[in-house]
Each structure stands twice: as C-alpha cells, then as structure tokens.
C-alpha cells in the first residue's frame, strides 16, 4: 500500500500538468475560428451555395491562417460587425484586406 501511495503522489502532479497543458487554447485562434465560420456562412449566402467537404476544410484552414496573420484587421471587423455579412465585408474592404 505504501508503494501505491508513493506512485500516486508522483503521478498526480504530472497528470495535472498534462491536463492544464491540453486545456490551454489560443484565444486568437478561437476568435479566428469563429470569424472564419461566420465568413464561410456569409460566402455561402452571397454565392447561394453550400460549401462542403474538402472545399470547406481547405477554405477554413486558409481563412484561419490568414486571420492569425492579419488578426488586428480581421478581428476588428468581426467584432464591429459580428452579425452583418455586408458590414464585415465593407470593413475588410476599407482596411485594405480585399486587395
């Protein structure tokens, strides 16, 4: 029993470290994921089509990659117009992101 307690005492801190390590999420990436989900929805509405499968996966990855690089402009527009496709698009045009 003593050995079991000793091993348990050694394992608990490691388990806690691993738990907190895997719980850490990048807030910018989370926000970009939300913004890109909204952007895809807006694109679907504007093009009157459903984006699915590999195209959806590829578009989402590219959007998140661009968002993390240009986060100040994209996330500012998303925060300013979180429910308006036209508002977000206009904001992005004004910030020069559509060029």
DOPA-450348 format. One record per residue (C-alpha): x, y, z; residue in one letter; residue number from 1. Coordinates in nm, 2 decimals, padded with zeros to 4 digits. Each point is the difference from the previous one (the first is absolute). Layout:
<atoms>
ATOM     px     py     pz lodren mivo
ATOM      X      Y      Z      A  NUM
...
</atoms>
This chain:
<atoms>
ATOM     px     py     pz lodren mivo
ATOM  00.00  00.00  00.00      X    1
ATOM  00.29  00.24  00.08      X    2
ATOM  00.14 -00.05 -00.35      X    3
ATOM -00.34  00.07 -00.16      X    4
ATOM -00.03  00.33  00.19      X    5
ATOM  00.35  00.10 -00.10      X    6
ATOM -00.07 -00.07 -00.37      X    7
ATOM -00.33  00.19  00.03      X    8
ATOM  00.17  00.30  00.15      X    9
ATOM  00.25  00.00 -00.29      X   10
ATOM -00.27 -00.04 -00.27      X   11
ATOM -00.25  00.26  00.12      X   12
ATOM  00.22  00.31 -00.07      X   13
ATOM  00.09 -00.14 -00.35      X   14
ATOM -00.37 -00.06 -00.07      X   15
ATOM -00.09  00.35  00.11      X   16
ATOM  00.27  00.15 -00.22      X   17
ATOM -00.11 -00.20 -00.30      X   18
ATOM -00.37  00.09  00.06      X   19
ATOM  00.08  00.38  00.01      X   20
ATOM  00.23 -00.03 -00.30      X   21
ATOM -00.27 -00.15 -00.21      X   22
ATOM -00.27  00.24  00.13      X   23
ATOM  00.20  00.31 -00.12      X   24
ATOM -00.15  00.15 -00.31      X   25
ATOM  00.12  00.28 -00.20      X   26
ATOM -00.26  00.28  00.04      X   27
ATOM  00.10  00.15 -00.34      X   28
ATOM -00.04 -00.33 -00.18      X   29
ATOM -00.34 -00.06  00.17      X   30
ATOM -00.12  00.35 -00.10      X   31
ATOM  00.13 -00.06 -00.36      X   32
ATOM -00.18 -00.33 -00.01      X   33
ATOM -00.33  00.19  00.09      X   34
ATOM  00.07  00.27 -00.25      X   35
ATOM  00.08 -00.25 -00.28      X   36
ATOM -00.31 -00.19  00.07      X   37
ATOM -00.20  00.32 -00.04      X   38
ATOM  00.20  00.08 -00.32      X   39
ATOM -00.08 -00.34 -00.15      X   40
ATOM -00.37  00.05  00.09      X   41
ATOM  00.00  00.34 -00.17      X   42
ATOM  00.17 -00.14 -00.31      X   43
ATOM -00.26 -00.28 -00.02      X   44
ATOM -00.28  00.26  00.02      X   45
ATOM  00.16  00.23 -00.25      X   46
ATOM  00.07 -00.28 -00.25      X   47
ATOM -00.32 -00.18  00.08      X   48
ATOM  00.18 -00.33  00.04      X   49
ATOM  00.11 -00.24  00.27      X   50
ATOM  00.37 -00.04  00.06      X   51
ATOM  00.07 -00.36  00.10      X   52
ATOM  00.27 -00.27  00.03      X   53
ATOM  00.35  00.07 -00.10      X   54
ATOM -00.08  00.35 -00.13      X   55
ATOM -00.14  00.10  00.34      X   56
ATOM  00.30 -00.15  00.18      X   57
ATOM  00.24  00.18 -00.23      X   58
ATOM -00.18  00.33  00.01      X   59
ATOM -00.02 -00.01  00.38      X   60
ATOM  00.37 -00.08  00.04      X   61
ATOM  00.10  00.28 -00.24      X   62
ATOM -00.23  00.24  00.18      X   63
ATOM  00.13 -00.08  00.34      X   64
ATOM  00.36  00.03 -00.13      X   65
ATOM -00.07  00.34 -00.15      X   66
ATOM -00.19  00.11  00.31      X   67
ATOM  00.29 -00.09  00.23      X   68
ATOM  00.24  00.20 -00.22      X   69
ATOM -00.23  00.30 -00.04      X   70
ATOM -00.19 -00.03  00.32      X   71
ATOM -00.02  00.37  00.09      X   72
ATOM -00.19  00.09 -00.31      X   73
ATOM -00.22 -00.32 -00.03      X   74
ATOM -00.09 -00.03  00.36      X   75
ATOM -00.07  00.37  00.03      X   76
ATOM -00.24 -00.03 -00.29      X   77
ATOM -00.16 -00.31  00.14      X   78
ATOM -00.04  00.16  00.34      X   79
ATOM -00.15  00.31 -00.15      X   80
ATOM -00.24 -00.19 -00.23      X   81
ATOM -00.06 -00.34  00.16      X   82
ATOM -00.34 -00.05 -00.15      X   83
ATOM  00.03  00.18 -00.34      X   84
ATOM  00.15 -00.16 -00.30      X   85
ATOM -00.01  00.33 -00.19      X   86
ATOM  00.14  00.20  00.29      X   87
ATOM  00.29 -00.24  00.05      X   88
ATOM  00.08  00.00 -00.37      X   89
ATOM -00.01  00.38 -00.02      X   90
ATOM  00.22  00.03  00.31      X   91
ATOM  00.25 -00.24 -00.16      X   92
ATOM  00.00  00.19 -00.33      X   93
ATOM  00.07  00.33  00.19      X   94
ATOM  00.29 -00.16  00.18      X   95
ATOM  00.15 -00.11 -00.33      X   96
ATOM -00.03 -00.37  00.05      X   97
ATOM -00.19 -00.07 -00.32      X   98
ATOM  00.29  00.11 -00.22      X   99
</atoms>
